[in-house]
């Protein structure tokens, strides 16, 4: 199923006034409220546009996708921006045609432990939990910018019940080795968390359907086949995660 999209760029949210892009099926294409994917970019400040190819691919399947800006160089390392975007997603999902009870929380690179931290430390966000978490090309012995704690350590002590976790990591990633996702998947499995890992033959940028442009020091939409295929696999993982029953 490939649907036409309504895309709204640069809505603002929260006290910080950060921008957020909304990708959703065109009005009338869906009869019922659909799951929402909140997708956090990586460490580069205010790079929501980098995730546009992936967001469009997911939204064309019939989901709503929200991609906010956040700044890792903020004094709190982006915590307020990230949590404000989560508040926006929870508060506005229904108004945007989504189901507020079916939110997938996803992140790429530094955004991935931030997403995982919310699932492991729900007391820091009023007890709320996503239906599933998707971590893309990251490591989980880094402190989550949402919680300030390390997901791998939190996993060993959290009282929160398991929810579905989906991991994607390119086997040719020179920035963060794919073994970090394999190790985290094994740790999740050992603690009884349902986990699914995909390892496409692409690199750090390719898993989000982009390629790194050294002249611009920024990722741009992919042209290389490995990146196109890797990003398409990530899109399918996000779509599957939105259809997986989780704990809310």
Secondary structure, DSSP 4 states (H G I P E B T S, - for coil): ----EEEEEEEEETTTTEEEEEEEEPTTS-SS-EEEEEEE--SSTT-GGGGHHHHHHHHTTT-EEEEE---TTSTTTTHHHHHHHHHHHHHHTTTTTEEEEEEEEEEETHHHHHHHHHHH-GGGGTT---SEEEEES--SSSBPTTTSSBHHHHHHH--SPP-EEEEE--TT-SSS-THHHHHHHHHHHHTT--EEEE--S--TTGGGTEEEETTTTEEEE--SHHHHHHHHHHHHHHHHHHTS----
